[in-house]
Structures are given as C-alpha cells and as structure tokens.
Amino acid sequence: MSRPRSTRTRRTRLAALSGVLLLSTVGLAACGDDDGASSGAGLDAVSVTGDPGTEPKVTFDEQVEPDGIESEVVTEGDGEELGEGDNVLAHIWMGNGFTQEKAFSTYDAKAPELLTYADLGEPFQEAIDGHTVGSRVTVVASAEDTYGEGGNPQLGIGNQDGLVIVVDLLSKVAAEPSGEEREPAKWAPTLVEDGGTITGLDFTEANRPSKNLLDTTLVKGDGPVVEKGQTIAVDYLGQVYDAKKPFDESYSKQPTSFPIGTGAVVKGWDQALVGQTVGSRVILSIPPELGYGKTGNEQAGIKGTDTLFFVVDILGAA
C-alpha cells in the first residue's frame, strides 16, 4: 500500500524508527557484563539537563545497569495529563548505558515522532502514563525490558545493556476529530463507514474531478492551527476517483505522522493541510500534478492521470 509520502527517505527513516521504539526479536551479542549481573546503577548514574523541546544534555557518572524500570520527571509540563493508552507526539533521546554514548535522537532530524502506546515497550509506556504534556521524563531500563531478549541491533544495543531514555511529551494525539460539524461541499464524495470506522469513499453523487486542489471541512477542529514545519499525526484514507476501494488507509490500524509543508508528503497535502486546525476532518481532491505526477504510483495502482481523494483526520501537531 502507498501512503501519501513523496520520498523514499521518509519511509526509510520511519522503518528504522520502528526498530527503535517497538519490541525487537533480532539478537545482538551482549555488550554488558558477561555474567549478566547488574550493578543496580539506575537514575542515580546519570544527570539530564536542558529544557523540553531542545536536545537534552545527558551526563553519565558510571555505567547504567538498572535492576528494573525507573522513571523521573525532569521537568513537569502544564498540559493535559496523559493516561494509559494515550498516543503522543514526542521527542526521544536514547543513550546506551554500557558505552555511555548517544544511541538515537529524534532531535537529529529536527522532527518529533508519534508514540502509539499499544505498540511500545513498557519503558516507553512508563514515560507517557500519568505525565502531562510539556513534561520531560527520564527512564532507565534494561535492553531486555525495552526490546525483548534480542536487544536492538540497529542501534548497537546489546541484550544486556542498560538504556537511558529521555522523552519530551509535546502533544497529545486525539483518538478522533473534535470540533464543529459542517456540511461538506457538493463536489465531495460521501464517507463509507462500517461500525463507525471509515472504510471508503462513495463517488455516486460527487462531481467529476477538478483540475484544481480542493478541500472541504466535515469537522472544524477546535485545536491550534497547523503550521509549516510541524509534525502532524493523522488518520486518513486515500482513494482514486471512482475506484471501488481505497489504495491506502490507517483507520483500521494506528494513526501515522510526518512533517507537513516540507516536502515529506505529496504537494497536495502540504498545501491543503497547513492552516487547518487540530481536530479537523477534511476531504481533499488532489489533481495528478500535486499528487504522484505523470508517473503515478504503480505499487498503489495509481496512474499519472488519476485524481486522488483523501479523508484526513488531524489528531495532533507539534
């Protein structure tokens, strides 16, 4: 399936990140003590300084080899409290407690990432549950507690290494749109739903495609305005005009995220979603030149002459 991204680079980075955050089953030789014994050094072995929203400075006083999962609020935010199951846009810094070096940071790419609670290991969940938006939370945990017995080969983290994880909680990601319901424009297709979940678009009463980029609002969100360069979290469904089924969707899975207004997605998304408000549900009609261009997208069955229609729920921005 094909998400509305315009470059292979973004897809590659997201694929790599899934290995950072999700449980891994691929093994890597242990880097820590061969006998597996833990010194018990946890939060007291590191200090974290700096303000949320900027890359933290992490100082190691000794190797981190925690007995269990420990967490500490470095800075408490004044935003909404997050609970079990809540998704959030966040910046993440990770350090290897054995080598005492940075292993990964979303600050390198200058873009936060979407943490989907259900897909995370317990240490990442610990950084979310019960904390407020705007907070910086430090967690120390073993590689096994974070990724399972395999550690994380992509980051050079062995299965006996301790980890230091610093999470800046930037924006809660809503479960659904929220705001003022509005009548869509007459050109727009109607939503097809099954049990409240969007499964497709019905073009029976829709106008033929326009040569222009069009958008219409079904729910006017009551959140902040989306700005160029932010990362947004969305649910979406895409379907070619008059097709019988979508070529891609996230409603049956988890929301997705990407920078907006920066060329990370098709031009129609960049142009139409900047200036919308968080909480909105919109329908987009995107002409070929603002979609996949003359070459289309063969993998998704999209020709170079196809007009793309999307329904997009803007669930968060940071």
C-alpha positions, -999 to 999 in steps of 0.1 A, spaced: 0 0 0 11 36 -6 9 64 20 9 99 6 46 105 10 68 119 -17 102 105 -9 118 72 -1 139 89 26 109 95 49 98 59 46 132 46 53 136 67 85 102 56 98 111 20 91 143 24 111 124 42 139 100 13 143 130 -8 153 139 19 179 106 20 196 90 -14 191 100 -47 206 127 -64 186 133 -101 183 166 -100 163 196 -108 186 228 -89 192 257 -101 212 257 -88 248 279 -58 254 274 -56 292 288 -79 318 292 -115 306 278 -130 337 246 -109 333 249 -95 368 236 -60 373 252 -34 394 219 -18 401 231 16 388 200 35 376 188 70 376 215 79 401 241 72 375 230 99 351 220 136 351 198 152 325 197 189 319 181 213 294 146 224 285 119 203 269 119 209 232 157 211 230 180 181 229 189 171 264 225 170 278 230 137 294 260 131 317 269 96 328 286 92 362 290 55 357 276 26 335 239 23 337 228 -13 347 193 -10 363 177 -37 382 143 -27 368 125 2 352 129 36 369 115 69 358 118 105 369 101 137 358 129 162 350 105 190 341 68 189 347 46 203 319 14 223 324 -5 205 297 -31 177 297 -24 146 317 -18 115 297 -32 82 306 -27 45 298 -34 40 261 -29 77 250 -8 83 219 15 113 219 39 133 197 73 134 214 110 139 210 131 110 221 168 108 232 183 74 239 217 65 254 235 32 257 242 28 294 272 5 287 290 26 262 277 58 278 271 73 244 240 86 225 223 58 205 195 77 189 178 111 190 148 125 171 164 159 175 189 149 149 161 150 123 145 180 140 111 163 139 92 146 168 77 112 163 43 96 171 44 72 200 15 48 197 10 34 232 -2 0 223 29 -7 202 55 4 228 76 -15 253 70 -9 290 98 17 294 83 40 268 48 35 282 63 45 316 73 78 300 37 86 290 13 72 315 4 97 342 26 125 329 15 159 315 21 174 281 51 196 282 70 173 305 104 158 301 107 123 316 138 102 320 135 64 321 163 39 327 157 3 318 174 -28 305 175 -36 268 155 -67 275 127 -48 292 127 -24 263 131 -46 233 130 -82 245 158 -107 245 173 -95 212 183 -60 222 183 -36 193 210 -43 166 200 -12 146 213 10 174 241 -12 186 223 -21 218 232 -55 232 208 -76 251 225 -69 284 229 -32 280 212 -6 302 193 22 285 187 58 293 156 72 276 146 109 277 111 117 264 98 152 258 60 150 257 49 176 231 13 170 221 -14 145 229 -28 127 198 -66 125 199 -85 93 191 -109 111 168 -118 145 154 -133 171 177 -150 204 169 -179 219 149 -195 196 124 -201 212 89 -218 203 57 -192 192 30 -191 209 -4 -213 193 -31 -183 182 -51 -171 158 -24 -177 121 -22 -195 107 8 -179 86 35 -185 49 37 -184 35 72 -186 2 90 -194 3 127 -182 39 129 -149 32 111 -143 48 77 -137 22 51 -140 40 18 -154 69 -3 -186 68 -24 -184 89 -56 -220 82 -67 -231 118 -61 -198 135 -63 -187 159 -91 -162 149 -117 -126 157 -106 -115 193 -108 -81 204 -122 -76 224 -90 -67 214 -55 -99 213 -34 -106 208 3 -138 208 23 -143 205 60 -165 179 77 -154 188 112 -138 222 120 -113 213 147 -111 232 180 -73 229 184 -44 250 173 -36 259 137 -12 236 119 20 254 109 45 247 82 74 225 95 53 209 123 49 172 126 12 162 125 -5 129 135 -34 118 113 -58 91 104 -65 90 67 -79 71 38 -70 76 1 -89 65 -29 -87 73 -67 -117 90 -82 -145 64 -89 -124 35 -76 -143 8 -57 -118 6 -28 -91 27 -12 -54 23 -21 -44 30 15 -58 39 49 -49 40 86 -83 38 102 -81 1 107 -46 3 122 -29 32 140 -25 69 132 6 79 113 28 111 115 50 132 92 63 167 89 40 190 69 48 217 45 84 204 40 81 181 10 78 149 31 44 142 16 27 149 -17 23 186 -26 -15 185 -22 -12 175 14 15 201 21 -6 229 5 -40 219 19 -32 208 55 -11 237 66 -35 262 81 -61 236 91 -68 232 128 -61 202 150 -92 182 155 -104 187 119 -117 162 95 -112 173 59 -117 158 24 -91 166 -2 -93 164 -40 -57 164 -54 -50 167 -92 -22 145 -106 4 172 -106 0 178 -69 -1 140 -62 22 115 -77 27 134 -110 29 119 -145 45 87 -133 18 79 -108 24 52 -82 24 17 -98 26 -1 -65 -6 15 -54 -23 12 -88 -23 50 -93 -19 62 -129 -3 95 -138 -38 109 -148 -56 99 -116 -71 124 -92 -66 114 -56 -93 119 -29 -84 117 8 -103 120 40 -79 132 67 -84 135 105 -58 158 120 -53 144 155 -23 163 168 6 186 159 39 196 174 
